[in-house]
C-alpha cells in the first residue's frame, strides 16, 4: 500500500512543503541527504498527474496533504475501480488494452504538464499498467493501431514486460519521460 510511504514523504509546516523522509534517503558520498523544501508562498501551481493500477493510493496521500493547494490534476485508473479521490480528477481507462478514455486522459495529462512553468510543482504518480491507461498515440499512429500492437504483445507473442515496454514506448507519447 503506497499510501503510507507517500504520506510519510510529504508534510507541510509553516507554509513550507517538505518532500522526503529519512527512511527513504540515500546519502551521496559525505553529504547528508535532506528533504526537498518548497516555500508554498512562492509556488505558483501544484499539479498532480499520472496513471497506473496502484496510483490512486499514491494520489490519495498527495491529496490528503495538499488538498485545495492542488491547482489541476489528471489521474488514469483502471475501469471498474472505485474512485476515492475528492480533489484530483480521475478518468477510468482501459487496461490491458487502451481505449478512448486512455487517450483522452493521457492528452489531458500532457496538456497539464505543458502548462507547468518555473515555480510550479508537478507530482507524477505512476505504477504498473500505466502504458495502457495513459496511452496517447504518437503522431501518425491511431488508437486502433495501438490496440492491435498491445493485443499482439500481450496475447499473441507473449512478450516480456521489458520487450513490451520497448515497443510501446516508441508508439506512445505519455510514458513518464515526455514533458
Residue pairs with C-beta under 8 A, 6 or more apart in sequence:
1 57
2 54
2 57
2 58
2 61
2 127
3 57
3 58
3 60
3 61
4 61
5 24
5 61
6 57
6 58
6 61
6 62
7 61
7 64
7 65
8 21
8 23
8 24
9 19
9 20
9 21
9 24
10 17
10 18
10 19
10 61
10 62
10 65
10 66
11 17
11 18
11 65
12 18
12 40
12 65
12 66
15 39
15 40
15 41
16 37
16 38
16 39
16 40
17 37
17 38
17 40
17 43
17 66
17 121
18 35
18 36
18 37
19 35
19 36
19 37
19 38
20 33
20 34
20 35
20 36
21 35
25 32
25 33
25 34
26 33
27 33
38 121
40 69
42 119
43 119
43 120
43 121
44 117
44 119
44 120
45 71
45 72
45 115
45 116
45 117
45 119
45 120
45 121
46 66
46 69
46 70
46 71
46 120
46 121
46 122
46 123
47 70
47 71
47 72
47 73
47 112
47 113
47 115
47 116
47 120
47 121
47 122
47 123
48 59
48 62
48 63
48 66
48 70
48 73
48 74
48 75
48 88
48 122
48 123
48 125
49 73
49 74
49 75
49 109
49 112
49 113
49 122
49 123
49 124
49 125
50 58
50 59
50 75
50 76
50 109
50 123
50 124
50 125
50 126
50 130
50 134
51 75
51 76
51 77
51 93
51 105
51 106
51 109
51 125
51 126
51 129
51 130
51 133
51 134
51 174
52 76
52 77
52 125
52 126
52 127
52 128
52 129
52 130
52 133
53 77
53 78
53 95
53 127
53 128
53 129
53 133
54 127
54 128
54 129
55 75
55 76
55 77
55 125
55 126
55 127
55 130
56 75
56 77
56 81
56 83
56 84
56 85
56 90
58 125
58 127
59 73
59 75
59 85
59 88
59 125
60 84
60 85
62 70
62 88
62 123
62 125
63 70
63 85
63 86
63 87
63 88
67 87
68 87
70 87
70 88
71 120
72 89
72 112
72 115
73 87
73 88
73 89
73 112
74 89
74 91
74 105
74 108
74 109
74 112
75 85
75 88
75 89
75 90
75 91
75 125
76 90
76 91
76 93
76 101
76 102
76 105
76 106
76 109
76 130
76 133
76 134
77 83
77 90
77 91
77 92
77 93
77 133
78 92
78 93
78 95
78 129
78 133
79 92
79 93
79 94
79 95
79 99
79 101
80 92
81 92
83 90
83 92
89 108
91 101
91 104
91 105
91 108
92 101
93 99
93 101
93 102
93 105
93 132
93 133
93 134
94 101
94 102
94 132
94 133
95 129
95 132
95 133
96 129
96 132
96 150
96 154
97 132
97 147
97 150
97 151
97 154
98 132
98 133
98 135
98 143
98 146
98 147
98 150
99 143
99 147
100 143
102 132
102 133
102 134
102 135
102 136
103 135
103 136
103 137
103 143
105 133
105 134
106 134
106 135
106 136
106 172
106 173
106 174
107 136
109 134
109 136
109 174
110 136
110 173
110 174
110 178
110 179
112 122
113 122
113 178
113 179
114 179
116 122
116 179
122 179
124 176
126 176
130 175
130 176
131 164
131 165
131 168
131 169
131 172
131 175
132 150
134 172
134 174
134 175
135 143
135 146
135 150
135 168
135 172
135 174
136 172
136 173
136 174
137 143
137 145
137 146
137 171
137 172
137 173
138 170
138 171
138 172
138 173
141 171
145 171
146 171
146 172
149 167
149 168
149 171
150 168
153 159
153 163
153 164
153 167
153 168
154 164
159 167
168 175
169 175
